[in-house]
Amino acid sequence: MKPALIAHGGCGTPPPGEEIPRQEATDRAADAGWAVLAKGGSALEAVEAAVTRLEDEPVLNAGTGSYLQADGVARMDASLMTSDGRAGAVAQVPTLKNPIRLARYLLEKDAHVMLCGEEALRLALRLGQPPAVVATPAKIDYWRAHLNEGNLALDYERMAEEWRQENPRLGTVGCVAIDAAGQLAAGTSTGGTGQCYPGRVGDSPIIGAGTYATPKAAVSMTGVGERIMVLLSAKRLCDLLADGRPLEEAAHATLGEIEALRSFAGLIAVDAAGHTAALRNTPFMPVARRG
């Protein structure tokens, strides 16, 4: 099997002038993952390497570059899954430099699939995984510029109404890969939606929603997590492949189901033959392919 890898840096509408930096950041992550595959490493190792690099990029919305929730705290989500059915995920973990590494630990231990919050952070720290200040100057400026009475009061009803009206921010990074042994893996990481109600969880840590892998394909989603979550979009794409649909057709059908909910999303996928797909219904989504 010829290895293949594809990474994305989140779909949406970037601030003016950020298109090139976001694409360059995604390219660096793809290079990091491809270096693992080129040396005979596994798809899981390659995906973890690529997503770790994406989390280290301040311009993206994951790890170091995470958006702040309404109370001024960044809480991060991440997940990994391999085609042998193992998975690991973390949700709403603050101040952790690379949440994808803790997701990898859970996958390898093959017991609990997901941990969340402060308890997940404490485990990561016991494992020697580094904490970090994940509030970059740009994300702090964004948070301050968008503070309003609803945010300050944590008025859920008002915040929910504002969220339904407009949500242009980019979110969620990810990577999928197939290695020389034919094993597939998918990983997704995010800082979530800026100014959201504290504790909000989107699709990214939900196995089957934001991340999924089977012997047929590996998928990472990005976009409006609430819509992706209710459709279990990543699993849906894999199920369509299992029913005999070609990858590109299955990807279009999956995105179409999200569009039917009048929402936006993007996805990347790789199938068991090494074919890759990348689709979006937004103005921008940086993508980098290798292999």
C-alpha positions as CSV (number, residue, x, y, z in Angstrom):
1,M,0.0,0.0,0.0
2,K,1.2,3.5,-0.9
3,P,0.9,5.8,2.1
4,A,-1.3,8.9,1.8
5,L,-2.1,11.8,4.2
6,I,-4.3,14.8,4.1
7,A,-4.6,17.6,6.7
8,H,-7.0,20.6,7.1
9,G,-6.8,23.8,9.1
10,G,-10.5,24.5,9.6
11,C,-13.3,25.8,7.3
12,G,-15.0,29.1,7.4
13,T,-14.3,32.8,6.6
14,P,-10.8,33.8,7.7
15,P,-9.9,37.4,8.7
16,P,-8.4,39.3,5.8
17,G,-4.8,38.4,5.1
18,E,-4.9,35.1,7.0
19,E,-5.4,32.8,4.1
20,I,-1.7,32.3,3.3
21,P,-0.6,31.9,6.9
22,R,-3.3,29.3,7.5
23,Q,-2.3,27.4,4.4
24,E,1.3,27.5,5.3
25,A,0.5,26.2,8.8
26,T,-1.5,23.4,7.3
27,D,1.4,22.5,4.9
28,R,3.8,22.3,7.8
29,A,1.6,19.9,9.7
30,A,1.2,17.7,6.6
31,D,5.0,17.7,6.2
32,A,5.3,16.6,9.9
33,G,2.8,13.7,9.4
34,W,4.3,12.7,6.0
35,A,7.8,12.5,7.6
36,V,6.5,9.8,9.9
37,L,4.9,7.8,7.0
38,A,8.0,8.2,4.8
39,K,10.1,6.5,7.5
40,G,7.6,3.5,7.8
41,G,5.6,4.9,10.7
42,S,2.0,4.1,11.3
43,A,-1.0,6.1,10.2
44,L,-1.8,6.7,13.9
45,E,1.7,8.1,14.5
46,A,1.5,10.3,11.4
47,V,-1.9,11.7,12.3
48,E,-0.8,12.5,15.9
49,A,2.3,14.2,14.5
50,A,0.3,16.3,12.0
51,V,-2.4,17.3,14.5
52,T,0.2,18.1,17.2
53,R,1.8,20.5,14.7
54,L,-1.6,22.0,13.9
55,E,-2.2,22.6,17.6
56,D,1.1,24.4,17.8
57,E,0.2,26.9,15.1
58,P,-1.2,30.2,16.8
59,V,-3.1,31.2,13.7
60,L,-5.3,28.1,13.8
61,N,-8.1,27.2,16.2
62,A,-6.7,24.3,18.2
63,G,-4.2,24.0,21.0
64,T,-2.1,27.2,21.2
65,G,-4.5,29.1,18.9
66,S,-7.8,28.2,20.6
67,Y,-10.6,30.7,20.8
68,L,-11.7,31.7,24.3
69,Q,-15.2,30.9,25.6
70,A,-17.4,33.6,26.9
71,D,-15.8,33.5,30.4
72,G,-12.4,34.1,28.9
73,V,-11.1,30.5,29.2
74,A,-9.9,28.3,26.3
75,R,-11.2,24.7,26.7
76,M,-10.1,22.3,24.1
77,D,-11.4,19.1,22.5
78,A,-9.6,16.4,20.5
79,S,-10.1,12.8,19.3
80,L,-8.3,10.0,17.5
81,M,-9.5,6.8,16.0
82,T,-7.9,3.9,14.1
83,S,-9.3,1.4,11.6
84,D,-9.0,-1.4,14.1
85,G,-11.8,0.3,16.2
86,R,-9.7,1.9,18.9
87,A,-10.4,5.5,19.9
88,G,-9.5,8.2,22.4
89,A,-11.0,11.6,23.0
90,V,-10.8,14.5,25.4
91,A,-13.3,17.3,25.9
92,Q,-13.2,20.7,27.5
93,V,-9.6,20.5,28.7
94,P,-8.1,23.8,29.7
95,T,-4.4,24.9,29.4
96,L,-3.1,21.7,27.8
97,K,-0.6,22.3,25.0
98,N,-1.5,19.3,22.9
99,P,-4.8,17.6,23.7
100,I,-4.3,15.2,20.8
101,R,-1.5,13.6,22.8
102,L,-3.8,12.8,25.7
103,A,-6.4,11.4,23.2
104,R,-3.6,9.1,21.9
105,Y,-2.8,7.9,25.4
106,L,-6.5,7.0,26.0
107,L,-6.6,5.2,22.6
108,E,-3.5,3.1,23.4
109,K,-4.8,2.1,26.9
110,D,-8.1,1.0,25.2
111,A,-10.3,1.4,28.3
112,H,-12.2,4.7,28.6
113,V,-12.7,6.4,25.3
114,M,-13.2,10.0,26.6
115,L,-12.2,12.1,29.6
116,C,-13.1,15.7,30.2
117,G,-12.3,18.9,32.0
118,E,-10.0,19.3,34.9
119,E,-9.7,15.6,35.6
120,A,-8.3,15.1,32.1
121,L,-5.9,17.9,32.6
122,R,-4.6,16.4,35.8
123,L,-4.0,13.1,34.1
124,A,-2.1,14.7,31.3
125,L,0.1,16.6,33.8
126,R,0.8,13.3,35.7
127,L,1.9,11.8,32.3
128,G,4.4,14.7,31.9
129,Q,2.4,16.4,29.1
130,P,3.1,20.1,29.1
131,P,0.5,22.8,30.0
132,A,0.5,26.0,28.1
133,V,-1.0,29.5,28.0
134,V,-3.3,29.0,25.0
135,A,-4.6,32.6,24.9
136,T,-2.7,34.2,22.1
137,P,-2.8,38.1,21.8
138,A,-5.0,37.7,18.6
139,K,-7.5,35.5,20.3
140,I,-7.6,37.7,23.4
141,D,-8.2,40.7,21.2
142,Y,-11.0,38.8,19.4
143,W,-12.6,37.9,22.8
144,R,-12.5,41.5,24.0
145,A,-13.9,42.9,20.8
146,H,-16.9,40.5,20.9
147,L,-17.8,40.8,24.5
148,N,-21.4,42.0,25.0
149,E,-24.0,42.0,27.8
150,G,-25.1,38.4,27.0
151,N,-21.5,37.1,27.4
152,L,-20.9,39.1,30.6
153,A,-24.1,37.8,32.2
154,L,-23.7,34.3,30.7
155,D,-27.2,34.7,29.4
156,Y,-27.7,31.4,27.6
157,E,-30.9,32.4,25.9
158,R,-29.4,35.6,24.4
159,M,-26.1,33.9,23.5
160,A,-28.0,31.0,21.8
161,E,-29.9,33.5,19.7
162,E,-26.7,35.3,18.6
163,W,-25.1,32.0,17.8
164,R,-27.9,31.1,15.5
165,Q,-27.7,34.4,13.6
166,E,-24.0,34.4,12.8
167,N,-21.0,32.2,13.4
168,P,-18.3,33.0,10.9
169,R,-15.3,31.8,12.9
170,L,-13.0,29.1,11.6
171,G,-12.6,26.0,13.8
172,T,-11.3,22.5,14.1
173,V,-8.1,21.1,12.6
174,G,-7.6,17.5,11.5
175,C,-5.7,14.9,9.6
176,V,-6.4,11.5,8.1
177,A,-3.8,9.0,6.8
178,I,-3.2,5.5,5.5
179,D,0.1,3.7,6.1
180,A,2.1,1.1,4.1
181,A,0.4,-1.7,6.0
182,G,-3.1,-0.4,5.0
183,Q,-4.0,0.8,8.4
184,L,-6.1,4.1,8.6
185,A,-6.3,6.7,11.2
186,A,-8.2,10.0,11.8
187,G,-7.6,12.8,14.2
188,T,-9.4,16.1,15.0
189,S,-8.6,18.9,17.4
190,T,-10.3,22.2,18.2
191,G,-10.6,25.2,20.5
192,G,-14.3,25.2,19.7
193,T,-16.5,28.2,19.0
194,G,-15.3,31.6,20.3
195,Q,-17.6,33.4,22.8
196,C,-19.6,30.2,23.4
197,Y,-21.3,29.3,26.7
198,P,-18.6,27.8,29.0
199,G,-18.5,24.0,28.7
200,R,-19.9,23.8,25.2
201,V,-18.8,20.7,23.4
202,G,-19.0,20.3,19.6
203,D,-18.5,17.4,17.2
204,S,-14.6,17.2,17.4
205,P,-14.3,14.9,20.4
206,I,-17.4,12.8,19.5
207,I,-16.4,9.5,17.8
208,G,-18.6,9.2,14.8
209,A,-19.4,12.9,14.6
210,G,-16.1,14.8,14.1
211,T,-13.7,11.8,13.8
212,Y,-14.2,8.2,12.6
213,A,-12.1,5.4,11.1
214,T,-13.0,2.0,9.7
215,P,-11.1,-0.4,7.4
216,K,-12.9,1.4,4.6
217,A,-12.0,5.0,5.4
218,A,-10.9,7.6,7.9
219,V,-12.7,11.0,8.2
220,S,-12.1,14.3,10.0
221,M,-14.9,17.0,10.0
222,T,-14.9,20.7,10.6
223,G,-17.7,23.3,10.7
224,V,-20.7,23.9,12.8
225,G,-20.3,21.1,15.3
226,E,-23.9,21.0,16.5
227,R,-25.1,20.0,13.1
228,I,-22.3,17.6,12.4
229,M,-23.0,16.0,15.8
230,V,-26.6,15.3,15.3
231,L,-25.9,13.7,11.9
232,L,-22.9,11.7,13.0
233,S,-21.3,12.9,9.8
234,A,-17.9,11.2,9.9
235,K,-19.6,7.8,10.5
236,R,-22.2,8.5,7.9
237,L,-19.5,8.9,5.2
238,C,-17.9,5.6,6.3
239,D,-21.3,3.9,6.2
240,L,-21.9,5.2,2.6
241,L,-18.6,3.7,1.6
242,A,-19.5,0.4,3.2
243,D,-22.7,0.5,1.1
244,G,-20.5,0.7,-2.1
245,R,-20.4,4.4,-2.8
246,P,-17.2,5.8,-4.2
247,L,-15.3,8.1,-1.8
248,E,-16.0,11.4,-3.7
249,E,-19.7,10.5,-4.0
250,A,-20.0,9.6,-0.3
251,A,-18.2,12.8,0.7
252,H,-20.6,14.9,-1.4
253,A,-23.6,13.2,0.1
254,T,-22.4,13.7,3.6
255,L,-21.8,17.4,3.0
256,G,-25.1,17.7,1.4
257,E,-26.9,16.4,4.5
258,I,-25.3,19.2,6.5
259,E,-26.2,21.7,3.9
260,A,-29.8,20.5,4.1
261,L,-29.8,21.8,7.7
262,R,-28.7,25.2,6.3
263,S,-25.3,24.9,7.9
264,F,-21.7,24.9,6.9
265,A,-18.9,22.3,7.1
266,G,-15.9,20.8,5.6
267,L,-14.3,17.4,5.6
268,I,-11.3,15.4,4.6
269,A,-11.2,11.6,4.1
270,V,-9.0,8.8,2.8
271,D,-10.2,5.4,1.8
272,A,-8.6,1.9,1.9
273,A,-7.2,2.4,-1.7
274,G,-5.4,5.6,-0.7
275,H,-7.8,7.9,-2.5
276,T,-8.3,11.3,-0.7
277,A,-11.2,13.7,-0.7
278,A,-11.5,17.3,0.7
279,L,-14.8,19.2,0.4
280,R,-16.2,22.4,2.0
281,N,-19.2,24.7,1.5
282,T,-17.4,27.7,3.0
283,P,-15.2,30.3,1.3
284,F,-12.0,28.8,2.7
285,M,-10.5,25.7,4.1
286,P,-6.7,25.1,4.0
287,V,-5.9,21.6,2.9
288,A,-2.5,19.8,2.3
289,R,-2.2,16.4,0.7
290,R,0.9,14.2,0.8
291,G,1.5,10.9,-1.0
